[in-house]
Amino acid sequence: MRGRVSLEVLVGPADRRAALCRDVTEGLQARPKALPPVWFYDETGSRLFEAITELPEYHLTRAERQILDAEARRIAAASRAESLVELGSGTSEKTRLLLDALAEQGSLRQVVLLDISAEVLAEAARALAQRYGVAVHGVVGDFRQHLGKVRGEGRQLWCFLGSTIGNLLPDERARFLATVAGQLAAGDHFLLGTDLCRDPERLALAYDDPKGLTAAFNRNLLHVLNRELHADFDPEAFAHEARWRAAEGWVEMRLVAEEAQAVRVADVGLEVTFEAGEALRTEISTKFRAAQVAAELAAAGLVPCAAATDPAGDFQLTLAQPA
């Protein structure tokens, strides 16, 4: 039986372009220069990232799946969720482990997906409606802006997986978690995936793999700016760099200018100079400690009620409830 599919568009092409123009104008004039990682994910970037997740050096996706394999039934039983709400859903591949468990126990009635890509969202919604025979509501939007527009029916289980929260700066994480808490009612749950601290050498390999896929993924951001905003970046004139910053507790991905150069971004009327060795930060990926996860959830009004890690202790899933 196929469930009903509905789609709500909060971010259209014009909105995305306006956001890109704003981020580029502000980010390339900031000190230090920085752009948010959301712009990595055009078709090429998404394909490169999928390839990265299959690399032996990139443990994160496999570790999270291991935990979901082991814990999905317990999470389903604890939440008794009638609606699963996934933020930054993508293809929802891993989430199917949770949906299988909820469907098996007979509580699942609805799936709500929030993602920035209308095409990926529509495809995932159709697949889930076919597989589970429940209503699937897709919301085309940005989890940084549109959480207040997302709501499931009945008891809800909100999911934010893949340690995507690690891409947010500390103040952004605090606002995000507080907004999630404000959307949950008594009896609802929030499932958060976080990558954990480990040996910096292992982290370095995960973000600067020997095959060069992460470097290509990083430089692809410049190809996106060239295509979308008629910039004239030479991507090969920038070196990929991944650096562990112990004081901040995150891996920082950067593009470092190999020589002094000037770049024009025609569509926003901007000319930017780079000194030799100057970096453009393209992503942070925070690595958490278990106590830090609990503290940040508590500060936002969310009470952890269960947590599980993979056998190697690389990754953690935390189930929380509103205080």
C-alpha positions as a Python dict, from the first residue, in 0.01 Angstrom:
ca = {
    (1, 'M'): (0, 0, 0),
    (2, 'R'): (136, 339, -98),
    (3, 'G'): (101, 626, 150),
    (4, 'R'): (12, 981, 60),
    (5, 'V'): (298, 1218, -32),
    (6, 'S'): (281, 1594, 17),
    (7, 'L'): (547, 1857, -46),
    (8, 'E'): (580, 2203, 109),
    (9, 'V'): (832, 2442, -46),
    (10, 'L'): (976, 2703, 190),
    (11, 'V'): (1295, 2762, -11),
    (12, 'G'): (1273, 2799, -390),
    (13, 'P'): (1549, 2863, -645),
    (14, 'A'): (1528, 3240, -598),
    (15, 'D'): (1562, 3202, -218),
    (16, 'R'): (1861, 2972, -256),
    (17, 'R'): (2033, 3216, -492),
    (18, 'A'): (1969, 3508, -257),
    (19, 'A'): (2114, 3307, 33),
    (20, 'L'): (2420, 3212, -174),
    (21, 'C'): (2478, 3575, -272),
    (22, 'R'): (2446, 3683, 91),
    (23, 'D'): (2679, 3413, 224),
    (24, 'V'): (2942, 3483, -41),
    (25, 'T'): (2928, 3861, 1),
    (26, 'E'): (2961, 3835, 380),
    (27, 'G'): (3194, 3536, 395),
    (28, 'L'): (3455, 3650, 144),
    (29, 'Q'): (3481, 3990, 315),
    (30, 'A'): (3507, 3842, 665),
    (31, 'R'): (3834, 3799, 854),
    (32, 'P'): (3919, 3519, 831),
    (33, 'K'): (3732, 3437, 510),
    (34, 'A'): (3470, 3162, 555),
    (35, 'L'): (3176, 3005, 373),
    (36, 'P'): (2913, 2767, 515),
    (37, 'P'): (2936, 2403, 401),
    (38, 'V'): (2579, 2394, 270),
    (39, 'W'): (2711, 2511, -70),
    (40, 'F'): (2926, 2199, -116),
    (41, 'Y'): (2626, 1994, -218),
    (42, 'D'): (2552, 2043, -584),
    (43, 'E'): (2520, 1725, -791),
    (44, 'T'): (2897, 1678, -815),
    (45, 'G'): (2953, 1756, -447),
    (46, 'S'): (2680, 1516, -336),
    (47, 'R'): (2830, 1240, -551),
    (48, 'L'): (3178, 1304, -410),
    (49, 'F'): (3048, 1300, -55),
    (50, 'E'): (2874, 967, -110),
    (51, 'A'): (3207, 828, -233),
    (52, 'I'): (3385, 972, 73),
    (53, 'T'): (3147, 791, 310),
    (54, 'E'): (3256, 460, 154),
    (55, 'L'): (3628, 521, 216),
    (56, 'P'): (3792, 303, 483),
    (57, 'E'): (3936, 620, 642),
    (58, 'Y'): (3589, 774, 686),
    (59, 'H'): (3441, 587, 981),
    (60, 'L'): (3148, 813, 1067),
    (61, 'T'): (2872, 672, 844),
    (62, 'R'): (2957, 309, 918),
    (63, 'A'): (2980, 369, 1293),
    (64, 'E'): (2640, 540, 1304),
    (65, 'R'): (2482, 260, 1105),
    (66, 'Q'): (2630, 4, 1345),
    (67, 'I'): (2460, 177, 1636),
    (68, 'L'): (2128, 203, 1453),
    (69, 'D'): (2147, -166, 1363),
    (70, 'A'): (2191, -253, 1729),
    (71, 'E'): (1962, 5, 1890),
    (72, 'A'): (1675, 81, 1650),
    (73, 'R'): (1423, -144, 1826),
    (74, 'R'): (1509, -1, 2168),
    (75, 'I'): (1480, 355, 2035),
    (76, 'A'): (1143, 272, 1880),
    (77, 'A'): (1017, 114, 2203),
    (78, 'A'): (1134, 410, 2413),
    (79, 'S'): (980, 673, 2187),
    (80, 'R'): (663, 487, 2075),
    (81, 'A'): (670, 748, 1800),
    (82, 'E'): (377, 794, 1565),
    (83, 'S'): (570, 1048, 1355),
    (84, 'L'): (937, 1040, 1264),
    (85, 'V'): (1075, 1384, 1175),
    (86, 'E'): (1417, 1389, 1007),
    (87, 'L'): (1616, 1711, 975),
    (88, 'G'): (1857, 1736, 682),
    (89, 'S'): (1714, 1409, 560),
    (90, 'G'): (1891, 1355, 227),
    (91, 'T'): (1804, 1008, 100),
    (92, 'S'): (1691, 890, 448),
    (93, 'E'): (1881, 566, 395),
    (94, 'K'): (1999, 516, 755),
    (95, 'T'): (1667, 636, 896),
    (96, 'R'): (1496, 333, 741),
    (97, 'L'): (1640, 124, 1023),
    (98, 'L'): (1438, 334, 1268),
    (99, 'L'): (1133, 335, 1043),
    (100, 'D'): (1148, -44, 1013),
    (101, 'A'): (1149, -72, 1392),
    (102, 'L'): (862, 175, 1436),
    (103, 'A'): (658, 2, 1166),
    (104, 'E'): (730, -339, 1321),
    (105, 'Q'): (594, -229, 1658),
    (106, 'G'): (289, -76, 1488),
    (107, 'S'): (320, 286, 1601),
    (108, 'L'): (434, 457, 1277),
    (109, 'R'): (170, 682, 1116),
    (110, 'Q'): (366, 960, 946),
    (111, 'V'): (713, 1062, 824),
    (112, 'V'): (820, 1427, 796),
    (113, 'L'): (1139, 1513, 605),
    (114, 'L'): (1317, 1849, 599),
    (115, 'D'): (1588, 1899, 336),
    (116, 'I'): (1723, 2180, 120),
    (117, 'S'): (1714, 1975, -203),
    (118, 'A'): (1367, 1948, -354),
    (119, 'E'): (1473, 1673, -596),
    (120, 'V'): (1631, 1448, -334),
    (121, 'L'): (1345, 1514, -94),
    (122, 'A'): (1073, 1424, -344),
    (123, 'E'): (1250, 1101, -439),
    (124, 'A'): (1299, 998, -74),
    (125, 'A'): (938, 1083, 13),
    (126, 'R'): (801, 869, -269),
    (127, 'A'): (1025, 575, -171),
    (128, 'L'): (924, 589, 197),
    (129, 'A'): (552, 623, 117),
    (130, 'Q'): (579, 314, -102),
    (131, 'R'): (778, 115, 152),
    (132, 'Y'): (579, 194, 468),
    (133, 'G'): (234, 284, 340),
    (134, 'V'): (214, 593, 563),
    (135, 'A'): (176, 965, 491),
    (136, 'V'): (507, 1132, 406),
    (137, 'H'): (532, 1511, 422),
    (138, 'G'): (840, 1671, 268),
    (139, 'V'): (946, 2025, 361),
    (140, 'V'): (1195, 2195, 128),
    (141, 'G'): (1380, 2417, 370),
    (142, 'D'): (1692, 2488, 573),
    (143, 'F'): (1725, 2340, 922),
    (144, 'R'): (1904, 2660, 1027),
    (145, 'Q'): (1592, 2867, 953),
    (146, 'H'): (1276, 2659, 924),
    (147, 'L'): (1250, 2431, 1228),
    (148, 'G'): (949, 2630, 1343),
    (149, 'K'): (765, 2521, 1027),
    (150, 'V'): (813, 2149, 1094),
    (151, 'R'): (564, 1946, 1294),
    (152, 'G'): (461, 1583, 1305),
    (153, 'E'): (135, 1435, 1431),
    (154, 'G'): (101, 1256, 1764),
    (155, 'R'): (412, 1142, 1950),
    (156, 'Q'): (720, 1254, 1759),
    (157, 'L'): (1074, 1128, 1722),
    (158, 'W'): (1295, 1402, 1575),
    (159, 'C'): (1625, 1283, 1423),
    (160, 'F'): (1938, 1479, 1341),
    (161, 'L'): (2195, 1226, 1230),
    (162, 'G'): (2539, 1212, 1068),
    (163, 'S'): (2693, 1452, 1323),
    (164, 'T'): (2573, 1736, 1102),
    (165, 'I'): (2539, 1936, 1423),
    (166, 'G'): (2920, 1940, 1432),
    (167, 'N'): (2921, 2173, 1130),
    (168, 'L'): (2762, 2447, 1343),
    (169, 'L'): (2958, 2692, 1554),
    (170, 'P'): (2890, 2671, 1931),
    (171, 'D'): (2641, 2960, 1939),
    (172, 'E'): (2465, 2818, 1632),
    (173, 'R'): (2441, 2475, 1802),
    (174, 'A'): (2289, 2633, 2111),
    (175, 'R'): (2022, 2816, 1907),
    (176, 'F'): (1950, 2506, 1701),
    (177, 'L'): (1903, 2278, 2003),
    (178, 'A'): (1690, 2536, 2185),
    (179, 'T'): (1464, 2564, 1879),
    (180, 'V'): (1429, 2185, 1859),
    (181, 'A'): (1341, 2174, 2229),
    (182, 'G'): (1076, 2439, 2173),
    (183, 'Q'): (911, 2227, 1904),
    (184, 'L'): (879, 1916, 2120),
    (185, 'A'): (592, 1834, 2352),
    (186, 'A'): (581, 1601, 2651),
    (187, 'G'): (624, 1246, 2526),
    (188, 'D'): (828, 1348, 2219),
    (189, 'H'): (1193, 1249, 2170),
    (190, 'F'): (1502, 1382, 1992),
    (191, 'L'): (1774, 1152, 1853),
    (192, 'L'): (2112, 1320, 1795),
    (193, 'G'): (2416, 1174, 1620),
    (194, 'T'): (2757, 1306, 1726),
    (195, 'D'): (3108, 1213, 1618),
    (196, 'L'): (3339, 1164, 1917),
    (197, 'C'): (3694, 1278, 1989),
    (198, 'R'): (3972, 1039, 1894),
    (199, 'D'): (4332, 1022, 1776),
    (200, 'P'): (4411, 1332, 1565),
    (201, 'E'): (4602, 1117, 1313),
    (202, 'R'): (4287, 913, 1240),
    (203, 'L'): (4089, 1234, 1209),
    (204, 'A'): (4342, 1374, 963),
    (205, 'L'): (4304, 1070, 735),
    (206, 'A'): (3925, 1096, 746),
    (207, 'Y'): (3938, 1455, 616),
    (208, 'D'): (4240, 1429, 385),
    (209, 'D'): (4215, 1084, 230),
    (210, 'P'): (4493, 934, 16),
    (211, 'K'): (4267, 914, -291),
    (212, 'G'): (4209, 1290, -285),
    (213, 'L'): (3830, 1265, -279),
    (214, 'T'): (3798, 1508, 12),
    (215, 'A'): (4028, 1754, -163),
    (216, 'A'): (3812, 1735, -477),
    (217, 'F'): (3499, 1778, -263),
    (218, 'N'): (3648, 2086, -98),
    (219, 'R'): (3762, 2247, -424),
    (220, 'N'): (3423, 2174, -582),
    (221, 'L'): (3286, 2464, -376),
    (222, 'L'): (3487, 2699, -598),
    (223, 'H'): (3341, 2535, -910),
    (224, 'V'): (2994, 2602, -762),
    (225, 'L'): (3077, 2972, -717),
    (226, 'N'): (3218, 2994, -1069),
    (227, 'R'): (2905, 2839, -1219),
    (228, 'E'): (2636, 3001, -1003),
    (229, 'L'): (2781, 3349, -954),
    (230, 'H'): (3015, 3382, -1254),
    (231, 'A'): (3324, 3393, -1034),
    (232, 'D'): (3668, 3332, -1179),
    (233, 'F'): (3831, 3115, -912),
    (234, 'D'): (4105, 2880, -1030),
    (235, 'P'): (4031, 2581, -801),
    (236, 'E'): (4374, 2431, -869),
    (237, 'A'): (4537, 2746, -730),
    (238, 'F'): (4406, 2649, -385),
    (239, 'A'): (4542, 2366, -172),
    (240, 'H'): (4307, 2149, 34),
    (241, 'E'): (4390, 2153, 405),
    (242, 'A'): (4231, 1974, 701),
    (243, 'R'): (4358, 2083, 1040),
    (244, 'W'): (4273, 1957, 1389),
    (245, 'R'): (4220, 2255, 1620),
    (246, 'A'): (4246, 2111, 1970),
    (247, 'A'): (4145, 2432, 2149),
    (248, 'E'): (3814, 2449, 1959),
    (249, 'G'): (3765, 2071, 1944),
    (250, 'W'): (3702, 2058, 1570),
    (251, 'V'): (3855, 1963, 1237),
    (252, 'E'): (3872, 2269, 1013),
    (253, 'M'): (3867, 2229, 635),
    (254, 'R'): (4023, 2513, 440),
    (255, 'L'): (4124, 2612, 90),
    (256, 'V'): (4464, 2780, 101),
    (257, 'A'): (4578, 3017, -173),
    (258, 'E'): (4900, 2887, -330),
    (259, 'E'): (4996, 3238, -440),
    (260, 'A'): (4868, 3594, -416),
    (261, 'Q'): (4569, 3641, -640),
    (262, 'A'): (4255, 3845, -704),
    (263, 'V'): (3918, 3685, -771),
    (264, 'R'): (3610, 3851, -913),
    (265, 'V'): (3258, 3730, -827),
    (266, 'A'): (3067, 3906, -1105),
    (267, 'D'): (2708, 3845, -994),
    (268, 'V'): (2757, 4015, -656),
    (269, 'G'): (2998, 4281, -787),
    (270, 'L'): (3276, 4168, -556),
    (271, 'E'): (3652, 4155, -607),
    (272, 'V'): (3845, 3965, -343),
    (273, 'T'): (4219, 3943, -291),
    (274, 'F'): (4401, 3648, -137),
    (275, 'E'): (4754, 3671, -6),
    (276, 'A'): (4982, 3373, -61),
    (277, 'G'): (4899, 3124, 214),
    (278, 'E'): (4569, 3290, 305),
    (279, 'A'): (4288, 3046, 382),
    (280, 'L'): (3918, 3027, 310),
    (281, 'R'): (3747, 2816, 578),
    (282, 'T'): (3485, 2591, 419),
    (283, 'E'): (3378, 2365, 705),
    (284, 'I'): (3422, 2287, 1072),
    (285, 'S'): (3347, 1941, 1206),
    (286, 'T'): (3328, 1938, 1584),
    (287, 'K'): (3428, 1620, 1767),
    (288, 'F'): (3239, 1581, 2092),
    (289, 'R'): (3288, 1419, 2430),
    (290, 'A'): (2991, 1241, 2588),
    (291, 'A'): (2974, 1489, 2877),
    (292, 'Q'): (2975, 1780, 2632),
    (293, 'V'): (2680, 1634, 2440),
    (294, 'A'): (2480, 1593, 2761),
    (295, 'A'): (2566, 1944, 2877),
    (296, 'E'): (2470, 2111, 2547),
    (297, 'L'): (2140, 1921, 2536),
    (298, 'A'): (2063, 2012, 2897),
    (299, 'A'): (2142, 2379, 2836),
    (300, 'A'): (1881, 2377, 2558),
    (301, 'G'): (1613, 2215, 2775),
    (302, 'L'): (1660, 1857, 2656),
    (303, 'V'): (1721, 1571, 2900),
    (304, 'P'): (1927, 1275, 2774),
    (305, 'C'): (1754, 948, 2856),
    (306, 'A'): (1975, 698, 2670),
    (307, 'A'): (2303, 694, 2477),
    (308, 'A'): (2491, 432, 2277),
    (309, 'T'): (2823, 416, 2093),
    (310, 'D'): (2969, 184, 1831),
    (311, 'P'): (3214, -85, 1954),
    (312, 'A'): (3515, 134, 1875),
    (313, 'G'): (3371, 431, 2066),
    (314, 'D'): (3395, 662, 1765),
    (315, 'F'): (3036, 777, 1743),
    (316, 'Q'): (2740, 831, 1974),
    (317, 'L'): (2363, 840, 1938),
    (318, 'T'): (2181, 1020, 2219),
    (319, 'L'): (1808, 998, 2283),
    (320, 'A'): (1666, 1296, 2471),
    (321, 'Q'): (1331, 1433, 2587),
    (322, 'P'): (1214, 1789, 2652),
    (323, 'A'): (1268, 1888, 3014),
}
